[in-house]
Structures are given as C-alpha cells and as structure tokens.
Amino acid sequence: MNPRIINVKPNEDYTLLLSFENGEQKLFDVKPYLDKGIFRELKDESLFKTVRPFLGSIQWKNGQDLCPDTLYLDSK
C-alpha cells in the first residue's frame, strides 16, 4: 500500500503539492483530467482551490476525488 496524503496545496497551474504520511512531497498535475466528466468543473479556479485531504486521499467541494495510489504513483 502506498503512503496516504496528509496535506494538499493547490497551485495556479492546476497542479497539487501533495504531502504524504512518509514525509515525501510530490507534485501532481491535474490538467490531463480537466476535460473528463465531473473533473471539468475544476477548470473553475475557485472550485479547484477547494481541494482538501480526505481519508488518506483528496477531495474537492463538489465531491471529485482521486485514488490515493494514483496520486502517489503519478506524481513527481
């Protein structure tokens, strides 16, 4: 099992700075998701900034979320 997220900071360029429980920090690019389904709403910068840690992963105000394993494995 990959480490879970304890903190998230949204950036202006639709990336997220993720802090993991193992002390690592990684950058996740949300841009590839912004033209897919419910993630289209996140093009609204004010909604994008509502992201918060949630049960070891992240979640936005309108319920969008991503798998914590995807966030860990696909971030740099």
VOBA-1610 file (N, C-alpha, C; in pm, whole numbers, padded with zeros to 5 digits, always signed):
BEGIN
Met+00085-00118+00000Met+00000+00000+00000Met+00089+00124+00000Asn+00055+00219-00083Asn+00130+00344-00092Asn+00094+00437+00023Pro+00184+00531+00056Pro+00155+00626+00164Pro+00034+00713+00131Arg-00034+00755+00233Arg-00154+00837+00218Arg-00121+00984+00233Ile-00211+01066+00184Ile-00192+01212+00183Ile-00235+01271+00316Ile-00152+01362+00367Ile-00187+01432+00491Ile-00209+01581+00467Asn-00161+01633+00352Asn-00181+01774+00321Asn-00177+01793+00170Val-00250+01893+00122Val-00253+01925-00021Val-00260+02076-00038Lys-00183+02126-00134Lys-00183+02269-00165Lys-00207+02285-00315Pro-00319+02351-00354Pro-00344+02374-00496Pro-00256+02488-00549Asn-00207+02472-00670Asn-00124+02573-00735Asn-00199+02637-00852Glu-00155+02754-00892Glu-00220+02830-01001Glu-00223+02754-01133Asp-00127+02665-01156Asp-00116+02595-01285Asp-00189+02460-01286Tyr-00286+02443-01199Tyr-00364+02319-01189Tyr-00278+02198-01153Thr-00179+02223-01068Thr-00104+02115-01007Thr-00133+02118-00858Leu-00103+02008-00792Leu-00123+01996-00648Leu+00010+01957-00583Leu+00047+02027-00479Leu+00161+01987-00398Leu+00106+01896-00289Leu+00146+01770-00294Leu+00094+01669-00202Leu+00199+01635-00097Ser+00157+01629+00028Ser+00242+01584+00137Ser+00190+01449+00183Phe+00280+01351+00188Phe+00243+01215+00224Phe+00287+01182+00366Glu+00223+01082+00423Glu+00249+01044+00562Glu+00392+00995+00585Asn+00463+00959+00478Asn+00602+00913+00491Asn+00702+01029+00482Gly+00652+01152+00475Gly+00738+01270+00469Gly+00769+01319+00328Glu+00732+01242+00227Glu+00757+01284+00089Glu+00662+01395+00047Gln+00710+01481-00042Gln+00625+01580-00108Gln+00640+01559-00258Lys+00527+01558-00327Lys+00526+01537-00471Lys+00428+01633-00536Leu+00448+01652-00667Leu+00363+01740-00745Leu+00278+01655-00839Phe+00146+01675-00834Phe+00053+01602-00920Phe-00012+01700-01016Asp-00010+01667-01145Asp-00068+01752-01249Asp-00212+01709-01276Val-00307+01798-01249Val-00449+01767-01268Val-00494+01799-01410Lys-00417+01875-01486Lys-00458+01919-01620Lys-00510+01806-01711Pro-00447+01687-01714Pro-00499+01581-01801Pro-00641+01535-01767Tyr-00689+01566-01649Tyr-00822+01524-01605Tyr-00929+01630-01632Leu-00890+01752-01663Leu-00983+01865-01667Leu-01083+01860-01783Asp-01065+01771-01878Asp-01160+01757-01988Asp-01241+01629-01977Lys-01242+01569-01858Lys-01310+01441-01838Lys-01419+01453-01732Gly-01539+01418-01770Gly-01652+01406-01678Gly-01664+01516-01574Ile-01681+01473-01450Ile-01703+01565-01339Ile-01583+01656-01312Phe-01465+01617-01360Phe-01345+01697-01338Phe-01346+01827-01419Arg-01434+01837-01520Arg-01445+01962-01598Arg-01476+02081-01507Glu-01553+02057-01402Glu-01588+02164-01309Glu-01465+02228-01245Leu-01356+02152-01236Leu-01236+02201-01170Leu-01161+02306-01251Lys-01205+02330-01376Lys-01147+02439-01455Lys-01177+02573-01389Asp-01284+02577-01310Asp-01317+02696-01230Asp-01214+02703-01117Glu-01127+02802-01126Glu-01014+02812-01032Glu-01060+02817-00886Ser-01172+02885-00861Ser-01219+02894-00722Ser-01261+02756-00670Leu-01319+02673-00755Leu-01355+02537-00715Leu-01230+02450-00703Phe-01135+02467-00794Phe-01010+02389-00787Phe-00940+02410-00653Lys-00948+02531-00602Lys-00879+02564-00476Lys-00948+02507-00352Thr-01064+02443-00368Thr-01135+02387-00252Thr-01083+02249-00213Val-00981+02199-00280Val-00930+02065-00252Val-00878+02055-00109Arg-00907+01941-00046Arg-00867+01915+00092Arg-00828+01768+00107Pro-00743+01737+00206Pro-00718+01595+00235Pro-00848+01530+00281Phe-00868+01405+00243Phe-00990+01333+00280Phe-00961+01184+00285Leu-00964+01126+00403Leu-00948+00981+00423Leu-00825+00925+00352Gly-00713+00995+00363Gly-00589+00948+00303Gly-00570+00986+00158Ser-00670+01050+00101Ser-00663+01096-00038Ser-00697+01245-00039Ile-00760+01290-00147Ile-00804+01430-00156Ile-00947+01433-00208Gln-01014+01546-00182Gln-01149+01563-00233Gln-01176+01712-00251Trp-01252+01745-00356Trp-01295+01882-00379Trp-01437+01902-00327Lys-01477+02026-00315Lys-01606+02065-00259Lys-01724+01993-00325Asn-01718+01973-00457Asn-01829+01910-00528Asn-01818+01758-00535Gly-01723+01700-00460Gly-01714+01555-00449Gly-01612+01487-00538Gln-01546+01561-00627Gln-01443+01498-00709Gln-01332+01448-00618Asp-01281+01331-00654Asp-01169+01276-00578Asp-01084+01190-00671Leu-00967+01154-00624Leu-00876+01069-00700Leu-00823+00960-00607Cys-00793+00847-00665Cys-00739+00734-00590Cys-00605+00774-00528Pro-00584+00746-00399Pro-00457+00782-00337Pro-00337+00714-00402Asp-00355+00593-00455Asp-00245+00525-00524Asp-00209+00597-00654Thr-00309+00642-00727Thr-00284+00720-00849Thr-00208+00847-00815Leu-00250+00914-00710Leu-00184+01038-00670Leu-00038+01014-00635Tyr-00010+00905-00567Tyr+00129+00877-00529Tyr+00213+00833-00648Leu+00162+00739-00725Leu+00238+00681-00835Leu+00256+00775-00954Asp+00159+00863-00979Asp+00164+00950-01096Asp+00215+01090-01066Ser+00256+01116-00944Ser+00311+01248-00912Ser+00462+01243-00916Lys+00522+01360-00928Lys+00668+01369-00941Lys+00727+01444-00825
//
